[in-house]
Amino acid sequence: MTITKQTFFLNCVLACFLFSSCGSSKIVKTSNKPDETVTVKPLLASHNRAAATFKNLQGKISVSIVTGESEMGYTLAMRMAKNEKIWLNATLNIVRAIVTTEGVQFYNKLDRSYFDGNFDILSRWIGLDLNFLQLQNLILGQAILDFPSKNLELTFTNSQYELKTKPGDNLDFRVRINSSHMLADQQYVAQFEGQRSVMVNYKSYQNIDGKLIPETIVITVTEGNELSQIELQLKSMRFEQALNFPFNIPSGYKRSAL
């Protein structure tokens, strides 16, 4: 079964991205200067503690995908059980997906197809070996990759800490941490001497019930001369005590290898 590049990107988004916003939330502005006496290890500890704590999250996400000269937009319903699963549903139940610590499943009513597999789908798209928790970190404004503090260099800007891998590592990873709320402003991962890279920009954060989560995230994937961009707008989000995650692949659908 063949699949267009645009549909492939939508399927990837459905299989792995979800998010946040609610009622009286407000965008967080930042202005604090970094503490230039801090070292890498305590900085990482502060960054990890800054992540929002919750059990379940529910809301909507607007997705804009630009590849070459084509652009598509979607609105998805999202439910998330932290550290366990992510459920996504497109308008009219046309596409439904669930991502767990074990892998990715989704089905598409338009072409009566489904996918059931591991995170290799993301590795082929982004070029990184990502697991569920790393995807969750991306969503919550946490560092995607986990390096020992001895492998990282720390520099400062007027409002950010920048951690990056030391020269000689096979992977070029950088994360800019906002000195006010200690969550990521930007993340960058490059392989093959920069021929394949992923840039994640957190354009704004929002405060929901005293917890900070991203509001607008822009993901730019570059491979050679090809560039694709996904913008995520996180809307109508609220924290819940209990949620269900209905998912059942309809009978008669053909399995897609993507």
Sequence and secondary structure as in RCSB ss.txt:
>XXXX:A:sequence
MTITKQTFFLNCVLACFLFSSCGSSKIVKTSNKPDETVTVKPLLASHNRAAATFKNLQGKISVSIVTGESEMGYT
LAMRMAKNEKIWLNATLNIVRAIVTTEGVQFYNKLDRSYFDGNFDILSRWIGLDLNFLQLQNLILGQAILDFPSK
NLELTFTNSQYELKTKPGDNLDFRVRINSSHMLADQQYVAQFEGQRSVMVNYKSYQNIDGKLIPETIVITVTEGN
ELSQIELQLKSMRFEQALNFPFNIPSGYKRSAL
>XXXX:A:secstr
    HHHHHHHHHHHH      TT EEE       TT  HHHHHHHHHHTS   SEEEEEEEEEEEETTEEEEEE
EEEEEETTTEEEEEEGGGSEEEEEESS EEEEETTTTEEEEE THHHHHHHSS   HHHHHHHHHT  SS   GG
GEEEEE SSEEEEEE TT SSEEEEEEETTT SEEEEEEEETTTTEEEEEEEEEEEEETTEEEEEEEEEEEEETT
EEEEEEEEEEEEEEES         TT EE   
